[in-house]
Amino acid sequence: MCGIVGYIGSKDLGAVILVGLEKLEYRGYDSAGIAVIHNGRLVVKKRSGRIGDLYKLVNGMAFNGKAGIGHTRWATHGGVNDINAHPHVDCKSQIAVSHNGIIENFQELKLELEKSGHKFVSETDSEVIPHLIEEYYEGSLFDAVLKAVKRLQGSFALVILSSMEPDRIIGVKMGSPLIIGVGKDEMLLSSDQMPLLSHTKDVVVLNDGEICVLTQNSWSVYDFDGNPKQKYITKIDWTVDMAEKGEFSHFMLKEIFEQPEVLRRNLEYYIRGNEVTLLKDFNLRRLLLNKDRILIQASGTSMHAGLVGKYLLEKLARIQTDVDYSSEFRYREPVLGQNTLVIAISQSGETADTLAGVKLVKENGFEVLSIVNVKDSSIARESDYVLYINAGPEIGVASTKAYTAQILILFLLSLEVGLLRGFVSEEDFSRMRDELFELPGKINDVLCESGYVKEVATRFLDAKHFVFLGRGINYPTALEGALKLKEVSYVHATGYAAGEMKHGPLALVDKDLPVVFVNPKTSVYEKSLNNIEEVRARGGIIISVASSGDLKMEMLSDYVFKMPEVNELLTPLVSIIPLQLFAYNVAVGRGCDVDRPRNLAKSVTVE
Ligand code: M6R
């Protein structure tokens, strides 16, 4: 995880790097630091805490050099303290490195470097890097970096600065993301697009095994043997205001409210008249039509979207679909074959386990389709085919708008394949298309009830545990509702298939346990009513998500979040909205840092 940034140009060095780090703070936020050139020397300022704390330390200092680097940390090796914060430096404080990733052979390198007289001060794996570069330095930073990176095992993106060559910064990519921002009289390096937006729209995305050298007016890319590589500039299509909170108090809330717009955007983009255009790539279309099994691999919320996808693909396209956590998939020799298509789902496109899953499939000689938000991200680039969810930047650590956008893409995919395979009639297709276009309005209706959700949330600020239950296509909604609550409010919550309650978890129910039932009108509605009765009979407190006008649910529940009636297959897109709002409001009420929950980071780029 961690975010790294580098800048070379004539703007206020400290300010540019600190603002850049703020934009990357969602990637890790336990400590932060900068290293800049000032009076021809390296000045390093770093400390544990948030970027706000680093601002205080830097205290508006003006630096007269042109180059600097920064880092925001999510600790892996070594505790959270000032010394372990990045950037790390060599013995003479002439080389500074910001590192994102893990150096797996750092112990062995450290021993070797200590024997040669290098002195280490931190407990991190990253500190070996500046020492290794120092060891190899013979008058050319670039040559020293080339030699050093060949010794590193693991995943790393590096931004390197040296007072010996203050007219350049060097970037290295192997496993973790790194992008060059090509500006006018300035160049930048960053883990993602966000810090670049206010400087330039022109970027060069680095691939694994590439090193770049940036000066104020030039950029060049090489392989690890020092051979020049031809690279092309691409344009960022996100804007600065897309990455701002605007009138909202938190990114999570802004992103929850953006959902109608994100869905509308995707519908207008992917549906043209009587056609879904997701499979306009002939090869992708052929690939999907020739498979009789789909295997979805993803992590966290994206995996929950995949579970909804299973219901959709099986129901509409009649393709057997299995869903796996990427962290399990990658280590268990999954059965792959010519008839199986693997789909990877990832908002960031950088999740290490999901990326490893993609690589595993490719190594076995099969193709991968990915469903991704961030353009040109590692998963997007490693995959044979990509469907973008067009959700715009998602900054809150808790994924909200990406989840519904992922489900929408899975719905459209299932619909198109179903149509092509003859399982969906033209008539059904037209009806569902109309229902899809009504969705943004229906989600807006639910968002209009946010005041009530807040009121209910306020009553549960002291609850210690929650159980979330759902059946059928809303079983994943229960899992996702529970995940949202626990990650932002630190309250224990478990999601379960409603029909499984009596096989064990029913023992948990007493008068203090809030049980959230997701039970809109669907084909398993009546079955869930029985499960609600079972909980009621044992005194549990019932909060439900139910279709508007459902008097039975109103009678059975202590609190009801109402949603408009929608086609059963679309219910997960609506039923999750009140649960996102509920999690948000419980977290705010409990004083939690909603956008940056403790111990988490937005992109999990380590195993
Ligand atoms: O970027 P990805 O979709 O691959 O991320 C996967 C998970 O890390 C992510 O969904 C995580 O579970 C979220 N914090 C959940 O809100």
Residues whose N, C-alpha, C, O or C-beta is under 5 A from the ligand:
A	BS01	M6R	S299 G300 T301 S302 I345 S346 Q347 S348 G349 T351 V397 A398 S399 K602 V604
